């Protein structure tokens, strides 16, 4: 039997329940049984994808914070400096705005290289302040991410592939957002779930018929064992 292809999977909008927030537990068994490397590439803070790998029971191959943190299973690489993002946070707050996550802010508590701002907060002043510090703001559909302009998921995936010995041309990726465009440009085949934004759909080789985990699960069944 032909081997399964290596996978690169986003989390939010891709492994989540069709109705929205929360990992769809149906993805656990297929990923645990996959006989090729599975890379989790997300905008979430570093601990979240590591924990997801841990609880699924797969090796911890992680691109977090939109490429700001890369974990090969042996080494952690930080590809951006959070100090500029901290400065943006302070200036945004001084201007009378808030990150929008409450006092404890678990969304940003463990971030190493960027900050995330609630979508209910005003984006234009955030963009202006970020630009003054040489940073960009991307809207992933789940948060506004203030990040360095250079790191991206695609570069992080390349780092992992070099370390693990994956041929990027063999990789299959699934995503839903503008932060997955670099992923699709890096791997052999990129698929956007039906709920994806226009940038992701335009960059993907194919747009799937179903949303969220429904689309991802259908694709996994399709490509398993080398299927097309």
N, C-alpha and C positions, 0 to 999 in steps of 0.2 A: 504494500500500500504506500502511496506517495505521502510524504511527510506534510504536516500542517505548516503553513507559512508563518514566519515571525509576525507578531502583531504589534501595532502601536495604537493605543487607545486613550482617548480623552476621557474625562469623568463626567462633569456636568453637561447635561444635554445629550450624552452619548451612552453612558452606563446607567443613567437615571431612569426612574419609573416614567412611563408614558405620560402620567398626569403632572410630572414636574419633579420637585425636590426628592432626594433620597435615592440611594443605590438600589437598583432592581435586583433582588436576590437571585433571580433566575440566571444572572451572568456568572455566578460563582462557580458552579460545577463545570460549565464548558471551559472556563479559563483555567481552572485547576487541572483539568484533563488535557489541556492543550500541550502538544509534544514539541513545541518550539518556544523560543523566548517571547515573553509578553512584556512590553514596555508601557508603563503608565505615564502619559505626558499630559500635564494639567497646569492650569493657572493657580491651583490651590497651593497653600503653604506647604512646605516640605513634609511635615509629619503626616499629613493626610494621605497622600499616595503610598507612603511607606506603610502606614497602618492598613490601608486597603490591601496591599500585597500580603501583609502578614496574616490578615484574617481570611483572605481567599486561600492562602497556602501556596503562593508562587514566589519565585525569587524576586528580591526587591531591586528592580530596574526602573529608575524613576527620573523623569524630567519634571521638576516642579517650578512654580512661580514663573511660568511662561519662558522657561529656559534659564532662569536666574540661578537655579540649583540643579545639579546633575549628579545622580548616584548610580555608579556602575555595579554596585554590589560589593565592591572592594574600596572604592575611593569616592569621596564627595568633592565636587568642584563647584565653587561659587564664581559665577561669571559676571556678577555685577556687585556694586557697593550700595548698601542700603542708606548711607549717610545722606545722599541727595534726596532720596524718597522721604527720609525723616524731615529734612528741611522743608520739603513741599507740604508735608503734614502740618508742621508748625505754622507755616505761613497761611495755609488754607484755614486753619483754626483761628489764627489771629485776624483774619478777614471776616470772621463771624460765621464760618461754616463748620460742619461736623462730618466725620467719616461715616456716621450713620449706623454704627453697630452696637451702640450702648457703651456703658462705662468699662466693662471688662474686655470687649472687642476681641473675641476669640478668633475672628477672621484674620486679624493681623498679629495676634500675640506671638506667633511663632514664625512669622515671615522673616526671611533672611535678606532679601534683595529688593523688595518692592513693597508697595502698600496697595490695598484694595479699598475702594470707596463705594458705599451703597448707591444703587442706581437712583434712589430717590433724592440724592444730593445734586446740586447744580454742577453741571460739567464744564461750562465755559470758563468760569474763574479757575477751576481745577486745571484745565488745559493751559491757561495763560501762566499760571504759577509754575506748572511742570516745565513748560517751555523755557522759562527763565533759568531753570536749573538743568537744562539740557536733557530733560526726560520727555517721554511721550505718554499719552493716555489712550488705552484701548478699551473698547466696550465689548466684553465677552458675552453679553446678554445676562450675566449673573452679577457682574460688578464692573466698576471702572478700575482698571489696573494702571497704577502709575509706575512706570518701569524705565529702565535704561533702554535706549533705542537699539542697542546691538543684540543682546541675547535673544534667542527665540527657540521654540521647541525643536525646529529642524536641526539646529546646531547641536543641541543636547542629545538628540537621537543619534546623530553621527558619532558623537563621543562614545555613547554606549555601544553602538554597533562596532566601532573599532576595538573596544575593550573585550566584548563578548565574542566577536567573530561572526557577526551577522552581515549578510550581503543585503544592503539597503534595497537593491533592485528586487529582492524577493519579498520585501515587507509589504504587509497590508495594513493600512491605517484607517481609522474611523474617527470623525470629529464633527463639530457643529458650529464652529465660530471662527472669526477672523484670526484668532491665535493659533488655529490649526492649518492655516494656509502654508506656513513654512514646513509643516509636517508633510502635507500633500506634495509639496515641491521636492521633498527629500527622498520619499519612499517610492517603491515601484508602482503601487496602486493605492490611490486615496479615495475614500468613500465618505460622502456627507450624508448624515441622516436627514430625513425630510424636514425636520424642524430647524435645520441649519440656517445661518444668515447668508446673505447673498455672496459675500466674499468667499466663504467656505464652499458654497455650491459652485461658484465659478472656478475655483482652484481644483476641485475634486475631479477625478476621472469619471465618477458616476454619482448621481444623487439617488439614494435609496428610497423605496416607496413608503417606508414606515418611520415613525418618529422615535427618538430616544432609544432605550434599550430594545424595543421591538425591532427597530431597524438593524441595530448591531447584532442581535441574536440571529436574525434571519441571514445576515451576511456571514456570520461565523459558521452557520450550518452549510452555507453555500460554498465557502472556500476551504472547509475542513478537508484534510487529505489531499490538498492540492487542487481542489475544484476551482472553477472560474466564476 
